[in-house]
C-alpha cells in the first residue's frame, strides 16, 4: 500500500501542470500518442515484418522444392515410358527376328544415345545380358535384380538405386570412373573417416518384351550429371525469377555428399564432393523429414529446401536440394524498413504540426462557450455562441446550446402540430366508424332479404299445398267424366287432353314452388339422361341470346355415359351457366361445352360437364364469394343464380366449381355421379 500511495502521489504531481491549462492538456493529448506510439509501432513492424518475411522465403523455397521434385519424378516416368516403348517396338522385334541384317547392339546404342541413357541392356530369363549398348557386357548378370524381376512379372518400374564400384565396373569402367568422387572437408558436416565416395546413384527402369522371355533395362548415372542438375536449376530458377544479386542452386546428394550440383566455390569450380551439415543430414536422412530453413552452403547463407530420395526398397539414400542466396532478400527487407522509418518520421512531423493547429482550433471555441454560459447565467437569454468555423463535437455542442433557448417555441409549434394530427386521427376514426356502420347496414339488408326470402318460401309452400287440393279434384273429375261419358266424350277428347296437360303444368309449377320452398325435402323425379341432349335442349332455349351476342359454340363430347338426375334441374343449371358465359362476352366470343368422364374425390365414377368462355375471367377477390347468396358483380343481378345452381348440384350428389383459364376467360364445371347413392342423399325417384 505505501508503494501504491507513492506511485499515485508521483502521478498526481506529474499531472499537476496539465491541470492548470486547457491548452497544455490538448497539446499533450495530441502529441503523447505520437511520441510514444511511433517507436513502439516501429518495433512491432520490424518484428512482425521480419517474421512474415522469413515465412514468405520459406514458402517460396517450399514451392521451389516441389517444382524440382515434380520434375525429378517426371524424368523417372519418362525413362520408364521410353524403355517400355522400346521394349514393345517393332524395331527391337525385327532385330530379334533377323539378327544378321540388323544388330540388336547397334539399335540399343543408337536408342541409348537418343534417349540420353548411359546404357540399355536386353536380359534373358536368367537376367543375363543378350544384347547391350555397352561393349563387353554380354553374359553379364544385372546387378540390381529387383527392377528386372518386377518387369518380368509385367510391372514396369523406374526407380533409384545405389550401385557399388564392383557393379558399376561390371557394367562399364567409364561409369565407375564417373562415380569416383573425392570427399572435401566441409565445416559442420558429420564426422567421417571416408575420403572417397565410389558408389553410384543410378536412375534405371525395366520393361518386359511382349511375347518373349526377355526384359529391356536401361539407366542413367546421376553422379557428375551436370546436364541433368543444370536443367533442374533452370527450371526452378529461370532468368529473372530472383533479385539481381541473388542466385539459385540445385544439388543431388548421395547420402550426405554432393554428387551433382550447381553450387560453386568462390575460386571457381563446382562443389562436387562437399558434404551437407550434420543438422540437415540428421533431419532429412535420419528422420526422413524435409528441411525448409536457412542453411550455410559453401560459405554463404541460402534459403534451402532438402528432400530425401528413396531407392526401390524405400530406403533413404540421398537428398534433392534447391535454394537461393539469402543476402539480397535481407538487404531488400532492411531497405523497406528504412523507407518505412523515413515515412513514419515525415508522418510524425506532419502530425505534430497538424496537432498543434488543432489544439489552437479547440481552445478558441471553448472560450466562446464559457463566455456565452456566463452571459446566460447573468440573465441574457438572447446570448448565442454563434456558428463555429469547424464542424466537430464542439460545433455540435455550441449548436445544441444555442437551440436550448429556441426549444420552447419549437415545443409550442409541436403542440399545435400534434393537435392538428389529433384532429386528423379523429376524422379518420370517424370515417372508419362510418364505413363499419355501412358494412353493418349492408349486412342487415342482406339479413332482411334472407328473412324475406324465407317468408316467400313459406308462402310458396302454403300456396302450393292449397293449390294441390283443387288440382287433384280437377284431375280426378276429368278422369271420372271421361270414364262416365265413354264414347260420348269423343267430340271433346282434344279439350279433355288439353285440360289434362294444363293440370300437369299446374302440378309442375307447384313442384317448382315446393322445390324452392323446401329443396332438401322435394327433389322431383329422376330419369336417365344423356348430357349431350340436355346441352342441346339448353342451347335451343338460349338461341336468341347467342345469336344476338355473336357467340360461336365448340362442343367436346368425350363420354357416352348417362346420368340419373332430374332433367329439368340439370337443364336449369346448364342454362344458368350458359347465360352467365354469354354475358361475360358482350363483344362476342367462343362458348366451349364439354362432357368427359372424371372420377370423384372418393373414386366414384362420374361425369364432368363444363361451360367455358373467353371473356375477362373472374376477379381473384370475387372467387371465394361466387356461390354466396345475394353476391353479384352485375348491376341488375340478384346474386341467387349460382347459389341455386350449387344447391341443385349438391342435391344430385355433385359439385360445382369455378376457375380462370390460363389462356383467358372462365370455366364452370359440374361434376355428377353416374350412379349416385340415392339413399345416402335422401332422394326419391317418382
C-alpha positions in Angstrom: 0.0 0.0 0.0 2.8 2.6 0.8 4.3 1.9 -2.6 1.0 2.3 -4.3 0.4 5.6 -2.5 3.8 6.9 -3.5 3.2 6.0 -7.1 -0.2 7.7 -7.0 1.3 10.8 -5.5 4.0 10.9 -8.1 1.4 10.6 -10.9 -0.6 13.5 -9.5 2.5 15.7 -9.3 3.3 14.9 -12.9 -0.3 15.8 -14.0 -0.5 18.9 -11.9 1.0 21.2 -14.6 -1.5 19.8 -17.0 -4.5 20.6 -14.8 -3.7 24.3 -14.9 -4.2 24.9 -18.6 -6.5 23.5 -21.2 -4.0 24.4 -23.9 -1.3 22.3 -22.2 -3.7 19.3 -21.9 -4.8 19.5 -25.5 -1.2 19.7 -26.8 -0.1 16.8 -24.5 -3.1 14.6 -25.5 -2.3 15.3 -29.2 1.4 14.7 -29.1 1.7 11.9 -26.5 0.4 9.1 -28.7 2.7 10.1 -31.5 5.8 10.4 -29.3 5.1 7.1 -27.5 3.4 5.2 -30.3 5.9 5.9 -33.0 8.8 3.9 -31.6 6.5 1.1 -30.4 4.9 0.8 -33.8 8.3 0.7 -35.5 9.4 -2.1 -33.2 6.3 -4.1 -33.8 6.5 -3.6 -37.5 10.2 -4.7 -37.6 9.4 -7.8 -35.5 6.2 -8.8 -37.4 7.6 -7.9 -40.8 10.8 -9.9 -40.2 8.8 -13.0 -39.2 6.4 -12.6 -42.1 9.4 -12.1 -44.4 11.0 -15.3 -43.2 7.8 -17.2 -43.7 7.5 -15.9 -47.2 11.0 -17.0 -48.0 10.3 -20.5 -46.6 7.0 -20.6 -48.6 9.0 -19.8 -51.8 11.6 -22.4 -51.2 8.9 -25.0 -50.4 7.3 -24.3 -53.8 10.7 -24.4 -55.5 11.4 -27.8 -53.9 8.0 -29.0 -55.1 8.8 -28.0 -58.6 12.2 -29.7 -58.5 10.7 -32.9 -57.0 7.9 -32.9 -59.7 10.4 -32.6 -62.5 12.6 -35.4 -60.9 9.5 -37.7 -60.8 8.6 -36.7 -64.4 12.1 -37.7 -65.6 11.8 -41.0 -63.8 8.4 -41.6 -65.5 9.8 -40.5 -68.9 12.7 -43.0 -68.6 10.2 -45.8 -67.7 7.9 -45.0 -70.6 10.7 -44.7 -73.1 12.1 -48.1 -72.1 8.6 -49.6 -72.2 8.0 -48.2 -75.7 11.3 -49.5 -77.0 10.6 -53.0 -75.5 7.3 -53.1 -77.4 8.7 -51.5 -80.6 8.8 -53.3 -84.0 12.4 -52.2 -84.4 13.5 -54.4 -81.4 11.3 -57.2 -82.6 12.9 -57.0 -86.1 16.5 -57.3 -84.7 15.4 -60.4 -82.8 13.8 -62.0 -85.9 16.6 -61.0 -88.3 19.8 -60.7 -86.3 22.0 -61.0 -89.4 20.5 -57.9 -91.1 20.0 -55.7 -88.1 22.2 -55.9 -84.9 20.4 -55.5 -81.5 23.5 -54.0 -80.0 23.6 -51.2 -82.7 19.9 -50.5 -82.1 20.4 -50.3 -78.3 23.5 -48.0 -78.8 21.6 -45.7 -81.1 18.5 -45.6 -78.8 20.6 -45.0 -75.6 22.2 -42.1 -77.3 18.9 -40.5 -78.4 17.2 -41.1 -75.0 20.1 -39.7 -73.0 20.7 -43.0 -71.2 24.1 -44.4 -70.2 23.2 -47.9 -71.0 20.5 -50.2 -72.5 20.6 -53.9 -71.8 18.4 -56.8 -73.1 18.2 -59.6 -70.5 17.1 -63.2 -70.8 15.0 -65.1 -68.2 18.2 -65.7 -66.1 18.9 -61.9 -66.1 21.9 -62.4 -68.4 22.7 -59.8 -71.0 22.0 -60.9 -74.5 22.3 -57.5 -76.2 23.7 -54.2 -74.9 24.6 -50.7 -75.8 27.8 -51.1 -73.7 30.8 -53.1 -75.0 31.9 -56.3 -73.3 28.6 -56.7 -71.4 27.3 -59.9 -72.9 26.7 -62.7 -70.4 26.8 -60.2 -67.5 24.2 -60.8 -64.8 22.4 -57.5 -64.0 23.5 -56.3 -60.5 20.0 -55.0 -59.3 17.5 -57.8 -59.9 14.5 -56.2 -58.1 13.6 -54.0 -61.0 14.1 -56.8 -63.6 12.0 -59.3 -61.6 9.2 -56.7 -61.3 9.3 -56.1 -65.1 9.3 -59.9 -65.9 6.1 -60.1 -63.9 4.6 -57.3 -66.1 5.2 -54.4 -63.7 7.1 -51.6 -65.3 9.2 -49.7 -62.7 11.5 -46.7 -62.8 13.4 -46.1 -59.6 16.7 -45.0 -58.0 19.3 -47.4 -56.7 22.9 -47.3 -55.3 25.4 -49.3 -57.3 28.7 -50.4 -55.8 32.0 -49.8 -57.6 32.2 -53.5 -58.5 28.7 -53.4 -60.0 29.5 -50.3 -61.9 32.8 -51.7 -63.2 30.9 -54.8 -64.4 28.6 -52.5 -66.5 31.3 -50.1 -67.7 34.6 -48.8 -66.4 33.5 -45.3 -67.6 30.6 -45.4 -65.2 32.9 -46.5 -62.4 35.3 -43.6 -63.1 32.4 -41.1 -63.1 31.2 -42.3 -59.7 34.6 -41.8 -58.1 34.4 -38.6 -56.1 36.9 -37.3 -53.6 35.3 -36.0 -50.4 36.2 -32.4 -49.4 36.5 -31.1 -45.9 33.2 -29.3 -45.1 32.7 -27.3 -41.8 29.8 -28.6 -39.8 29.5 -31.9 -41.6 29.0 -35.2 -39.9 32.4 -36.7 -38.8 33.6 -39.4 -41.2 36.8 -41.3 -41.9 36.0 -41.7 -45.6 38.0 -39.7 -48.2 36.3 -41.1 -51.3 32.8 -41.9 -52.5 32.8 -44.7 -55.0 29.2 -45.6 -55.1 26.9 -44.5 -58.0 23.4 -43.2 -57.9 21.5 -44.6 -60.9 18.1 -43.9 -62.2 17.1 -47.1 -64.0 13.9 -48.8 -65.3 12.9 -52.1 -66.9 10.1 -53.4 -69.1 9.2 -56.8 -70.4 9.4 -57.6 -74.2 6.0 -58.7 -75.3 5.8 -62.4 -76.3 9.4 -63.1 -75.3 11.1 -64.2 -72.0 13.2 -61.0 -72.3 13.4 -57.8 -70.2 14.8 -54.5 -71.5 16.5 -52.4 -68.8 18.2 -49.0 -69.1 19.6 -46.4 -66.8 21.4 -43.1 -66.3 24.2 -42.4 -63.8 23.4 -39.2 -61.8 27.0 -38.8 -60.4 28.6 -35.7 -62.1 25.5 -35.5 -64.4 25.9 -31.7 -64.9 23.3 -31.5 -67.7 20.6 -33.0 -65.5 21.2 -30.8 -62.5 21.5 -27.7 -64.6 18.2 -28.5 -66.2 16.6 -28.6 -62.7 18.1 -25.3 -61.7 17.0 -23.6 -64.9 13.5 -25.0 -64.5 13.2 -23.9 -60.8 15.0 -20.6 -61.1 14.6 -19.3 -64.7 16.1 -16.0 -65.8 14.5 -13.0 -63.9 12.8 -15.1 -61.1 15.2 -13.9 -58.4 16.7 -10.4 -57.5 19.7 -9.3 -59.4 22.3 -10.2 -56.8 20.7 -13.4 -55.8 21.3 -16.8 -57.4 19.5 -20.2 -57.2 21.1 -23.6 -57.0 20.2 -27.2 -57.1 22.0 -30.3 -55.9 21.7 -34.1 -55.9 23.2 -35.9 -52.8 24.2 -39.5 -52.4 24.0 -40.0 -48.7 25.4 -36.6 -47.5 27.7 -36.0 -50.4 27.1 -33.7 -53.3 27.4 -35.8 -56.5 25.9 -33.3 -58.9 25.4 -29.6 -58.1 25.3 -26.1 -59.4 26.9 -24.7 -56.2 30.4 -23.3 -56.9 33.4 -22.4 -54.8 34.4 -18.7 -54.6 37.6 -19.6 -56.5 35.6 -21.4 -59.2 34.6 -25.0 -59.8 31.5 -26.9 -58.8 31.4 -28.1 -55.1 31.1 -31.8 -56.0 32.4 -33.9 -53.1 31.4 -31.4 -50.4 29.0 -32.6 -47.7 25.9 -31.3 -46.1 25.8 -30.1 -42.4 25.2 -32.7 -39.7 22.0 -30.9 -38.6 20.5 -31.2 -42.1 21.7 -34.8 -42.5 20.1 -35.9 -39.3 16.7 -34.4 -40.1 16.5 -35.4 -43.7 18.4 -38.7 -43.9 17.9 -39.7 -40.3 14.3 -38.8 -39.6 13.1 -38.6 -43.2 11.8 -35.0 -42.8 12.1 -32.2 -45.3 14.4 -29.3 -44.3 12.9 -25.8 -45.1 15.0 -23.2 -43.5 18.1 -21.1 -44.0 21.4 -23.1 -44.2 25.0 -22.3 -44.8 26.1 -23.6 -48.2 29.9 -23.3 -49.0 30.4 -20.1 -47.0 27.1 -18.3 -47.9 23.6 -18.4 -46.3 20.9 -19.8 -48.6 17.2 -20.2 -48.0 17.3 -24.0 -48.5 15.0 -26.9 -49.1 16.1 -30.5 -48.7 14.0 -33.6 -49.5 15.0 -37.3 -49.1 15.4 -39.6 -52.1 14.3 -43.2 -51.7 15.6 -46.3 -53.5 13.5 -49.3 -54.8 13.2 -50.7 -51.3 12.0 -47.4 -49.8 15.4 -46.7 -48.0 16.7 -43.1 -47.8 19.8 -43.0 -50.0 20.2 -39.3 -50.7 18.7 -35.9 -51.0 17.3 -33.4 -53.5 18.2 -29.8 -52.7 17.2 -26.4 -54.1 17.8 -22.9 -52.6 18.6 -19.3 -53.3 21.0 -16.8 -51.8 19.5 -15.0 -48.8 21.6 -11.8 -48.7 19.8 -9.8 -51.4 16.4 -10.5 -49.8 17.7 -9.4 -46.4 19.0 -6.2 -48.0 15.6 -5.6 -49.6 13.9 -6.2 -46.2 16.1 -3.6 -44.4 15.7 -1.1 -47.3 11.9 -1.5 -46.9 12.2 -0.9 -43.2 14.4 2.1 -43.7 11.9 3.6 -46.2 9.1 2.9 -43.7 11.1 4.7 -40.9 11.6 7.7 -43.1 7.9 7.8 -44.0 7.0 7.4 -40.3 9.3 10.3 -39.4 7.7 12.5 -42.0 4.3 11.5 -40.9 5.1 12.2 -37.3 6.4 15.7 -38.1 3.3 16.5 -40.2 1.1 15.0 -37.4 2.8 17.2 -34.8 2.1 20.4 -36.9 -1.5 19.4 -37.5 -2.0 18.5 -33.8 -0.7 22.0 -32.8 -3.1 23.6 -35.2 -6.0 21.5 -34.0 -5.2 22.4 -30.4 -5.4 26.1 -31.2 -8.7 25.5 -33.0 -10.1 23.8 -29.9 -9.1 26.4 -27.4 -11.0 29.4 -29.1 -14.4 27.6 -29.3 -14.1 26.5 -25.6 -13.5 30.2 -24.6 -16.6 31.3 -26.6 -18.7 28.6 -24.9 -17.5 29.8 -21.5 -18.4 33.5 -22.3 -21.9 32.5 -23.6 -22.7 30.4 -20.5 -21.6 33.4 -18.3 -23.9 35.7 -20.2 -26.9 33.3 -19.9 -26.2 32.9 -16.2 -26.4 36.7 -15.9 -29.9 36.7 -17.5 -29.1 37.5 -21.1 -31.3 34.8 -22.7 -30.6 36.2 -26.2 -26.9 35.4 -25.9 -25.6 32.9 -28.5 -22.4 31.2 -29.2 -22.9 31.5 -33.0 -21.5 29.5 -35.8 -18.0 27.9 -35.4 -15.6 27.6 -38.3 -15.1 23.8 -37.7 -17.7 21.0 -37.9 -16.9 18.8 -34.9 -18.2 17.9 -31.4 -17.6 21.5 -30.2 -19.6 22.9 -33.1 -22.4 20.4 -32.2 -22.2 21.4 -28.6 -22.5 25.1 -29.5 -25.4 24.5 -31.8 -27.2 22.5 -29.1 -26.6 25.2 -26.6 -28.0 27.8 -29.0 -31.0 25.7 -29.6 -32.0 25.4 -26.0 -33.5 29.0 -25.9 -35.5 28.3 -29.0 -36.8 25.0 -27.7 -39.9 26.5 -26.1 -41.1 27.9 -29.4 -40.3 24.6 -31.1 -42.3 22.8 -28.5 -45.3 25.1 -28.9 -45.2 24.5 -32.6 -45.0 20.8 -32.0 -48.1 21.1 -29.7 -50.1 22.8 -32.5 -48.9 20.2 -35.0 -49.9 17.4 -32.6 -53.3 19.0 -32.1 -53.8 19.1 -35.9 -52.7 15.5 -36.2 -55.1 14.5 -33.4 -58.0 16.1 -35.3 -56.9 14.2 -38.4 -56.9 11.0 -36.5 -60.3 11.7 -35.0 -61.6 12.3 -38.5 -60.0 9.1 -39.8 -61.6 7.1 -36.9 -64.9 8.8 -37.7 -64.6 7.7 -41.4 -63.7 4.1 -40.2 -66.8 4.1 -38.0 -69.0 5.3 -40.8 -67.5 2.5 -43.0 -68.2 0.0 -40.3 -71.8 1.3 -39.9 -72.2 1.0 -43.7 -71.0 -2.6 -43.6 -73.4 -3.3 -40.7 -76.2 -1.8 -42.7 -75.4 -3.9 -45.7 -75.4 -7.0 -43.5 -78.8 -6.0 -42.0 -80.2 -5.5 -45.5 -78.9 -9.0 -46.6 -80.4 -10.4 -43.4 -83.7 -8.7 -44.3 -83.5 -10.1 -47.8 -82.9 -13.6 -46.3 -85.8 -13.3 -44.0 -88.0 -12.0 -46.9 -86.9 -15.0 -49.0 -87.7 -17.3 -46.1 -91.2 -15.7 -45.8 -91.7 -16.0 -49.5 -90.6 -19.7 -49.3 -93.1 -20.3 -46.5 -95.8 -18.5 -48.5 -94.9 -20.5 -51.6 -95.1 -23.8 -49.6 -98.5 -22.9 -48.3 -99.8 -21.7 -51.7 -98.5 -24.9 -53.4 -100.2 -27.0 -50.7 -103.5 -25.2 -51.2 -103.4 -25.4 -55.0 -102.6 -29.1 -54.9 -106.0 -29.9 -53.4 -108.3 -28.4 -56.1 -105.9 -29.6 -58.8 -106.2 -33.1 -57.5 -110.1 -32.7 -57.5 -110.0 -31.3 -61.1 -107.8 -34.2 -62.3 -110.0 -36.8 -60.6 -113.2 -35.3 -62.0 -111.7 -35.2 -65.6 -110.9 -38.9 -65.3 -114.3 -39.6 -63.9 -116.0 -37.5 -66.6 -114.2 -39.3 -69.4 -115.0 -42.7 -67.8 -118.7 -41.9 -67.4 -119.2 -40.3 -70.9 -117.4 -43.2 -72.6 -117.8 -42.9 -76.4 -119.9 -39.8 -76.0 -116.8 -38.0 -74.9 -115.1 -38.4 -78.3 -116.1 -35.0 -79.6 -114.4 -33.3 -76.7 -111.4 -35.5 -76.3 -108.9 -32.8 -77.5 -110.3 -30.4 -74.9 -110.0 -33.1 -72.2 -106.4 -33.8 -73.3 -105.6 -30.1 -73.2 -107.2 -29.8 -69.7 -105.0 -32.7 -68.5 -101.9 -31.1 -69.9 -102.7 -27.8 -68.2 -103.3 -29.7 -65.0 -99.9 -31.4 -65.3 -98.4 -27.9 -66.0 -100.0 -26.6 -62.8 -98.6 -29.7 -60.9 -95.1 -28.9 -62.4 -95.4 -25.2 -61.2 -96.4 -26.4 -57.8 -93.4 -28.8 -57.7 -91.1 -25.9 -58.6 -92.6 -23.9 -55.7 -92.1 -26.7 -53.3 -88.6 -27.2 -54.6 -87.8 -23.6 -53.9 -89.5 -23.6 -50.5 -88.1 -27.0 -49.3 -85.2 -28.0 -51.6 -84.0 -30.7 -49.2 -87.4 -32.4 -48.9 -88.6 -32.2 -52.5 -86.4 -33.0 -55.5 -88.8 -34.1 -58.3 -88.5 -37.3 -60.4 -85.2 -38.8 -61.6 -84.5 -40.2 -65.0 -81.7 -41.5 -67.2 -80.5 -38.6 -69.4 -77.7 -38.0 -71.9 -75.7 -34.9 -71.0 -75.3 -34.1 -74.7 -79.1 -34.0 -75.2 -79.6 -31.7 -72.2 -76.8 -29.4 -73.6 -78.7 -29.4 -77.0 -82.0 -28.5 -75.3 -80.4 -25.8 -73.3 -78.8 -24.3 -76.5 -82.3 -24.2 -78.1 -83.7 -22.2 -75.2 -80.9 -19.6 -75.2 -80.6 -19.5 -79.0 -81.9 -15.9 -79.2 -79.3 -14.6 -76.7 -76.5 -16.4 -78.6 -77.5 -15.1 -82.0 -77.7 -11.6 -80.6 -74.4 -11.8 -78.9 -72.4 -13.3 -81.9 -71.4 -16.4 -79.9 -69.7 -19.4 -81.6 -70.2 -22.8 -79.9 -67.5 -25.5 -79.6 -68.7 -28.9 -78.5 -66.4 -31.5 -77.0 -68.2 -34.8 -76.1 -65.7 -37.3 -74.7 -68.2 -39.5 -72.9 -71.3 -41.6 -73.7 -72.3 -42.3 -70.1 -75.8 -41.4 -68.8 -76.8 -39.6 -65.6 -79.6 -40.5 -63.2 -80.8 -36.9 -62.5 -83.8 -34.6 -62.7 -83.7 -33.5 -66.3 -85.2 -30.1 -65.6 -82.8 -29.4 -62.7 -79.8 -30.2 -64.8 -81.2 -28.1 -67.6 -81.7 -25.2 -65.2 -78.0 -25.5 -64.1 -76.7 -25.5 -67.6 -78.9 -22.7 -68.8 -77.8 -20.5 -65.9 -74.1 -21.2 -66.6 -74.5 -20.7 -70.4 -76.3 -17.3 -69.8 -73.5 -16.2 -67.5 -70.9 -17.2 -70.1 -72.8 -15.2 -72.8 -73.0 -12.2 -70.5 -69.2 -12.5 -69.9 -68.6 -12.0 -73.6 -70.5 -8.8 -74.6 -68.4 -8.3 -77.7 -68.9 -11.9 -78.8 -66.6 -14.9 -78.4 -66.4 -18.7 -78.2 -68.5 -20.8 -75.9 -67.0 -24.2 -75.2 -69.3 -27.0 -73.9 -67.6 -30.3 -72.9 -68.5 -33.6 -71.2 -66.0 -36.2 -70.2 -65.5 -39.0 -67.7 -64.0 -37.9 -64.4 -63.9 -40.0 -61.1 -64.8 -38.2 -58.0 -62.6 -37.4 -55.0 -63.8 -40.7 -53.4 -63.2 -42.7 -56.6 -66.8 -43.0 -57.7 -67.4 -42.9 -61.5 -68.8 -39.6 -62.7 -69.1 -37.1 -65.5 -67.8 -33.5 -65.6 -69.9 -31.0 -67.6 -68.0 -27.8 -68.3 -69.1 -24.4 -69.7 -66.1 -22.2 -70.7 -65.9 -18.7 -72.2 -63.0 -16.5 -73.4 -64.1 -13.3 -71.6 -62.3 -11.3 -68.9 -62.4 -14.1 -66.3 -63.3 -13.9 -62.6 -61.6 -11.4 -60.3 -59.5 -13.0 -57.6 -61.3 -11.0 -54.9 -64.7 -12.4 -56.2 -63.6 -16.1 -56.5 -64.3 -17.0 -52.9 -67.8 -15.4 -52.8 -69.2 -16.6 -56.2 -71.6 -19.1 -54.7 -72.7 -16.8 -51.7 -76.4 -15.8 -51.8 -77.0 -12.2 -53.0 -73.4 -11.7 -54.2 -73.3 -10.4 -57.8 -71.0 -8.3 -59.9 -73.8 -7.4 -62.3 -75.8 -4.1 -61.9 -79.2 -5.8 -62.4 -78.3 -9.2 -60.8 -79.9 -10.8 -57.8 -77.0 -12.9 -56.7 -79.1 -16.1 -56.5 -78.4 -17.9 -59.8 -75.1 -19.6 -58.9 -76.3 -20.2 -55.3 -79.4 -22.1 -56.7 -77.2 -24.0 -59.2 -74.9 -25.1 -56.3 -77.9 -26.3 -54.3 -79.2 -28.3 -57.3 -75.8 -29.8 -58.0 -75.3 -30.8 -54.3 -78.8 -32.3 -54.1 -77.8 -34.6 -57.0 -74.7 -35.7 -55.2 -72.4 -33.5 -57.3 -70.1 -30.5 -57.0 -69.9 -27.2 -59.0 -66.6 -25.4 -59.3 -65.3 -22.2 -61.0 -61.8 -21.3 -62.2 -60.0 -19.0 -64.6 -58.3 -20.5 -67.7 -54.6 -19.9 -68.4 -55.5 -18.6 -71.9 -58.1 -16.2 -70.6 -61.8 -16.5 -69.6 -63.6 -18.5 -67.0 -64.8 -22.2 -66.8 -67.6 -23.5 -64.6 -67.6 -27.3 -64.1 -70.4 -29.5 -62.7 -69.4 -33.0 -61.6 -72.2 -35.5 -61.1 -72.0 -39.2 -60.2 -73.0 -41.7 -62.9 -74.6 -44.0 -60.2 -75.5 -41.8 -57.3 -76.2 -43.4 -54.0 -79.8 -42.3 -53.7 -80.3 -43.4 -50.1 -77.3 -41.5 -48.9 -78.6 -38.2 -50.1 -82.2 -38.8 -49.4 -83.5 -38.6 -53.0 -86.8 -40.2 -54.1 -87.5 -41.5 -57.6 -91.0 -40.6 -58.6 
